[in-house]
Amino acid sequence: MPYKIQEDKCTSCGTCAEQCPQGAVKPGPTAYSISADLCIDCGACEAACPSGAPVPGS
């Protein structure tokens, strides 16, 4: 399952986007988001995020 961003935890620091090998993480108006079409479920965003915003999708 592709990862998703918990908007209430996202601080828009961009660390997750920098670590995504697919370029699936993009800034949004209030928080970053992850493209389900590009996400390969590698977990790089989750490991890099200091606030724990990215989580495996359900």
Secondary structure, DSSP 8 states (H G I E B T S, - for coil): --EEE-TTT-----HHHHH-TT--EE--SSS-EE-TTT-----HHHHH-TT--EEE--
